[in-house]
Amino acid sequence: MKSKNHTKIYLKFNLITLLVAFFLLHSTIFTQKVDANSTNIFASSIYTTAWETINEKYYFKSEVDLGKWKDRFENKINDLNDAHTCISKLVKELDDPYTRFLTREEFKEEQNIINSTLTGIGVKLSNKKPLILDVLSESPAEKEGLKSNDLILSIDNKSTNNLNGSQTANLLRGEIGSPVHIKIKRGKEVLTKSIVRKNLEFKAVSSHLLDNNIALIKVDSFIPENTSKLFKNEIEKYTSANGIILDLRNNSGGLLKNAVEIADMFLSEGKIVSTVNLSKTVNEFANSSQIYNSNIVILVNENTASASEILTSALKENKRAIVIGERTFGKGLVQEIIQLPDESALHVTIASYLTPSGNNLNHRGVLPDIVIVNEEEQLLKAKEILEKTKIALR
């Protein structure tokens, strides 16, 4: 039989064990609650930051009742997915195609493009629909035979019907080395392609010399940070050229500074662009950085947009270039990229821009001096104009 002392020790030990177990159990629950609360607070702060950013910077905020969205999702945001869903609803309310939310992955992809590297198959898409405008040289898309004007019908069996270029591009993104299955329409023919994604080095500017000492410089995008630097490297090769054809067809724009800096390489003086935000107007003038002072022809089409239109208007309205092609896209708004605390991001429309003569191109575009739809004829006309060196450009 156990002694009373042994019994007391036994009971005391079990009581301590129970207390420790109770403490550990409830400490775990408490920690989980603290962690959950921390997650809720952080997720809510993401939405709050997005709302505050839009409320402070959004150019058309007078047209939207942003106040009702400030606390609309109070106590309803429990994690990042909830926060992102709520931000997307807020952005949709603005009804602005250029103010949009980017997930962490989409923002990372955008930063890669700004740094001239990207992962994908190497196609450039129309803004409006899943139509291939260009195929990058030596890209997986080129090797598998994709061509300009191919219409993408589906990606990995998901229909692209009613998707715009950005939404289609999201479906094409993926891990390096992973395959993507694409169905395209080429004329009346429907083709299926399996293409492996890879790292691509995106070169925004290319050039070559045509007959009669005429240079053709093509700018595919103003998105990469180094576009104006690359352009300067190219134009310095052709300072003695009889003329330059600047090809901005299918260039959907990018960073404003690239357009301003390139325009400055052709202008000795004059206004380049004005940006109008909520509080002031900022004018950009040429600052005597002119590198090339001879004849210029610019080629544009309906997909020439944004920064491309700024450059085109600056040279056209300062009477430095003749513009040939189709009326341009008509994007006269400026966006700022704002990173959110969880490394997602917002594109927010913060300003409109005006051409040197004060025109707002939004939904209007640039009307060429010479309207020609056919791309080959556009180039032939540009060469014809520059070969007639005795004819002064307007």
C-alpha positions, 0 to 999 in steps of 0.5 A: 500500500502506498504511503500518504506522502507518496499519494500526495507527491503523485497527486501533486505531480499530476496536478503540475502535469495538467497545469503545464498541459493546460498552459501549453494548449492555451498558449498554442491557441493564444498564439494561433489567435495572435497569428490569425489577428496579425494576418487579418491586420496585415491583409486589411492594411493592404486594402487600406493602402490601395484605397489611400493610394487611389484616393490620393492620386487617381486622376478621375477621383471626382467622378467616383464616390471613393468615400463609400469604399474606405470601410466597405470591407471592414471585418471582411478581410481575413487573408491576402486573397480577400484583400486582393479580391476587395482591391479588384472590386474597388478598381473595377468600380473606377471603370478605368482600363488603365488603373488595375491591380497586379498580383505579386507574380504579375508585378514581378513579370512587369519588373522583369520586362522593365529590366529587359528580361522576361519569361514566356514564348516571345509574342507581342499581343494587341491591347484589345484582343488575343491577336499576335502583333509581333514574334520576337526573333529567336524566341520559342514562338518563332521556332514553333512557327507562330506569326503576326496576325495569328489569332489565339483561340485557346491556351491550355484548353481555356478559351480566349474569347472576350479576353484582351491582350493583358488577360491573354498574356497572363495565361501565357506566363508560367515556369521556365521549361514548362509547356503551353498548348496554344490553338491559333487561327491563321486565315481559315486554318486552325493550328495547335502548337505546343511551346516551351517557355524560356527566359527571353532577353527583350531588345526594345530597339533594333536598326539596319541601313536601307538603300540610299543611306536611309536608316530604319530604327524600330522601337518595339516598346518603351517599357524597358528602363534602358530603351532611350539609352539603347536608342541613343546607341543606335541613332549615333550610328546614323548621324550622317544618314540621308534620312531616318525611318522611325518605326513605332508600329505595334508599339503600345508604349511604356515609360514616359521618360523614354519618349521624352528623352528620345524626342530630345535627340531629334529636337533642338528646342520646343515643347515635347509634352505636358502632363496634367495631374490633380494639382498642376501641369508639368511641361517637358521641353527639349534641352539641346540634346539633339543628335540627329538634325536631318529628315525623319519619317515615322511609321504608325498604326492603330496599335501605336499607343501611349509613349509612342504617341507622345514621341510621334506628336512631339516630332510631328507638331514641332515639324520635325517629321512626317507621319505615315500609317493609320490613326494611332490608338489614342491613350492620353493618360499617364499611370504610376506603378505603386508597390503594395506592402505584400509585393503586389502592385497597382497601376493608377492613372495619375495624369493626362498628357497634352501634345505640344499644341495642347491636344488631348489624344485620349480616344482620338489618337494621332492622325498621320500626315499620309494615311496608308493602311498596308504596311509594305506600302507605308515603308515604300512611301517613307523611303520615297519621301526620304529619297527626295532629299530636295523636298523639305519636310513640313 
